[in-house]
Amino acid sequence: MILRCCSSAKVNARKFEIADDMFWKDGKPVQIIGGDLHYFRILPEYWEDRLLRAKAFGLNTIQTYVPWNLHEPSRGELDFEGIADIVSFLKLCQKLDLLVMLRAGPYICAEWDLGGFPPWLLAVEPALRLRSSDPAFLDLEKDGMLVDIALKVESWWGVSLPLIAPLLYGNGGPIIMVQIENEFGSYGNDKVYLHHLVALARGHLGDAIILYTTDGGSREALEKGTIRGDAVFSAVDFTTGDDPWPIFKLQKEFNAPGKSPPLSASVFDFVLKYEFYTGWLTHWGEKIAKTDADFTAAALEKILSRNGSAVLYMAHGGTNFGFYSGANTGANEYDYKPDLTSYDYDAPIKESGDVDNAKFKALHSVIKKYHAASLPSVPSDNEKTGYGRIQLQKSSILFDTLNIKGAIHVAESESPISMESAGQVHDVLALFLVKFHHLWKFVPVKVVTMYSAKSERVFCSQMFGLMLYVSEYRASNNGSILSIPEVHDRAQVFISCSSKVDAQRPTYIGTIERWSNKPLGLPYTGCHSNTSLFVLVENMGRVNYGQFMFDRKGILSSVYLSGKALHGWKMFSVPFSNLNGKEKVNPIIQLAYSEIITSSAHEKLKDSFDNSQKEPAFYSGYFTVDETSQLKDTYISFRGWGKGIASVNDFNIGRYWPSFGPQCNLYVPAPVLRHGENVVVILELESPDPELVVTSVDQPDFTCGSSSSKVHQL
């Protein structure tokens, strides 16, 4: 009896493996028909809805990244709740009988801020070399001193991998493979780094799980990005429309004999475009990208018809809520191309979950041919509605809100410093007290008092939003020429007189942009004293791919007035709520924001401000949903507005920039809304709509701006 029991248990053991150049699940061959769907680009309330649509589409596998910066938005503060609850997402995949290919990073690309790395890594001095075997990036010790282990890949994977280990396929979960890094062959040639990641993953996940790399289908990329042998499976990707089979033949050279099932794992590579993509990304200022449905479907059939496996990038794109959208660069770091808030990607399952479109139908007709069983019925599109015009009021001006003289989160320096570095404290004891604040009762009161202010400043540096740089200069009768060689990414320049007699609200002079970087002429002010210079710098998203990925934000160089460096700077933190960040926001801004919401929802404000002034200001209003049953997806149209940040019910729905285009509307999922009053608050940085109106509509719109940029279209 015991032998029969053990034998039966062995036969029924869950196992996913590679043999005879095929994938095997529980002893039976399986063809992977997968698609990327990112939990962090979808509200948790919609995870099941989107997964059911993917299943009806014909997918048997979901591929998703794990963005480190989402789960550790502040150093040492881990988050696995809400939209970051990856365990619940994976269990939902399991419930719906969907396999998972997990792209654990630590680098993910994904058109996601800094490629998924936490931006607080950029504040470390000396600078870390990301995606490398740099000991400061990988190890626990540096120069013989213990450094903050939260900066290390070991620390991050030491938390995240044990969390997902129970959900590996062999342990009863849905995860069949875990990716190491992300298309490293298109970036570097550091085998020590790759081997280190493999050793870490094996240490936490064991030997049974399939680890895989994905690289473009060229010999050079595979030589640099793979680990030969059978320890790590080498997958490939390539441009849609390429003949896949010569590339699959090349793939075999980088896998052990019998260990190379043909798989296009569809990792995105902006420069080389090695992938099986269903659409394309779009940057601000470009026309919306489109790909032909029939062409994409025919390319997929070339793979599936010969028992190849493929993962579509993207099956469902979703939305870059908050400040997590990334950016690309061209020939140099000044050729900066920030991504839209929308990540619709022209995918078959649209940003709002819609499936009634030509691409879904074309791909679905191909996929269902290769399923032995019938597919679930395709769900109808979720109903959307427009709640109409929303009248806003100019609630406060940013400079007034900051109350600069009373601000407490301010850094001072002779020269400007980056957004990430402002407020950093490199005092070991201060770091210790913050990281182990629960031990403060064991530390003498005198010591805690000495370091409490410094300890607060460790988290005072910001990672997203805006930073205000302030200095003074003696104006010339002939005016001055202002130049900032390195500004990341967009600086609005204002001046005002410094003395109380001449005190006035700062006057807008012009904008210096990273991609054009033209000097500005500063007029003579006639001030009785020095002239105050205000430079408001916006972080528009960190570069997520390529050699310029180490992308600090703010002013990264000296500021010059008529060729002479300007000294004596104060940096004021202007952070805003991110998707799940726990930033310590200036309490003055918190108070002002609270007042905005209160007044907009319960009072009819009299707008006493001058709306013609080009100055950053908060605008607020509300719309009413009478019955809970009427809570439906909607879009907020910003046509007629300039550029800014928007939130609905204190949820950051992202950046808008209709004057540059192409995105006119921001998607607002129904779970963000509530019965009764729904509050809209925006920070308009430039020019408000003259009528101060935004509109809730029932359709996306990507026709804004006047771009002549080339469209990525097949």
Protein Blocks (a to p, Z undefined) as FASTA:
>chain_A
ZZmmmmmmmmmpccdddeehiaceehiacddddddddfklccfklmmmmmmmmmmnopab
dcddddfklmmmbghiacfehjllmmlmmmmmmmnopacdddebjangjopghhhpafkl
mmpccdddehiabfklmmmbeehiacdfklpmklmmmmmmmmmmmmgmknopabfbdceh
jhkllmmccfklmmmmmmmmmmmnojmbccdddddfbfklmmmmpcedjkbccdddddeh
iafklmmmmmmmmpcehiaccddehiacfklopacdfbdcddehiacddddfklmmmmmm
mmmmnopacddddfblbjaehjlbccdddfbmklccdddfblnlopabdfkopabdfklm
mmmmmmmmmcfbacdddddddddddebjaddddfbdfklmnommlpcbdcddfbdcdfkl
gopacbfklmmmmmmmmlmmmpcfklmmmmmmmmmmmmmpcfehcddddddddddfkbpa
dddfbacfbdcdddddfbfklgccdddfbdcdfklopacddddehiabdcddddddddeb
iafedjklpccehjfbdcdeehiacehiaddddddddfkbccdcdfklmmmmmmmmmmmm
mpccddfbdfkbccddddddddddfbfklpccddddfehiabdcddeehiaebjcdfkno
mbfbdcddfklpcehjdddddddfkbccfklpacddfbdcdkgcjdfbdcddZZ
